[in-house]
């Protein structure tokens, strides 16, 4: 294959140049991965197997031979690769190389790519059936996965339910085996194996064996419930398998139409007893299959168990927490379908362990034009959690006070919250309440800043997150108001986090360049001393900002002198010197 020439955009393309947008490829992959993909492409490591309007399929030679598939065109595309990097980080260098190879296909190659499989099909058609059978069996002898596929296909067509159940049950057991624990890097292959089994099970529905599918899925769900405790499902592959099985279960139920009462009992057990939420909302999902009889049984079961649930009034999770949540959700869904607001309130009031629970009921009342009740629930929540106020509930109550003409109480509530748990959001809400009245807005600012300054010298009576500490918040608010001199006074007197100091320096490059340069110089020194390519690159980017600030001040010579001093002190750091002199 002819190697493409480089252009400003990365590579030169010919007849296939419009298939994938190169800038979009770079954005998706990132600069480093994109550059490696370019190298793979230029080294001729990509073999296009098929190229059509739907997809591009290729083999890419790396440390192994990888299967790459891309679908879509221009800026809208996605892909899949058999390499570990794709499993870990998604878009990989092999997919980049495949896209670039597809872009570089000339007219002749574009004609040949779609015909590759066409020629194979044409060749196979010339063989007799017996010869094809022997060829496929020969391949199956060397490929265990193909052998299993053929066995399942043959069994589905000819075996009785007892034989099929035993065969598929064994396949489910083997596919879901964890061998102790499935690590993140092993999950992709584990998921693919189970997906293959699920696809075969789904195929049984088309063969009129939906009842058998339901029995097999009972075993599958039991195995997966057990497996979830022994896999790293950070990417959600295991959850995706369970969701797919639920879809197959629903399709099988539609065909079988099982006894609605029995189905209700089975679904209820899965929704309430399982540690996972894949059957959450089953009474709604299966509503048309359950019918009136099944729904009545579902509700009866939930109501009966609900009577055994104790009210929760503390944030500590008791042994009924999961069951309380599941049963409450079931009963609330029935009440919602009937428009029974009082019923929903009664259900939710059984768990008032957080301020957010009160907010939920208050919002429900307000949504149904029941302002008096909404305020009652909000005030009760504020009173109960006055020592640990919730900002969301406070905002709700404040807005409701303002809505019914009790603005003084709204302001008082916001200020009480600010003096307990000051935040940028609270300050903005107080400023917003002042409206267009500039004098009132200045009064809010002066009061908030004055209170924060009065707190600066006091020891913190409780653990305070750095972002909400008085000094940190005062600096953020003065920055928001454009009072950068006040912000620097607070920094010099009380300090602040590194991230906030960086934000302040960037905002102060024009108004307080000396302070900004001092911060930048300290950060550069720290990053260079720490070492590492990433720190060196960050340091060089910061040096670029410093150069721009110096140039705006007419201090080019001073910046050159600073660089000379920096170089003399760190000349032993060769990787940093390479970046600095690039």
Beta strands, then each sheet from edge to edge (+ up, - down):
strand 1: 46-51
strand 2: 55-61
strand 3: 65-73
strand 4: 76-81
sheet 1: 1+ 2- 3+ 4-
end
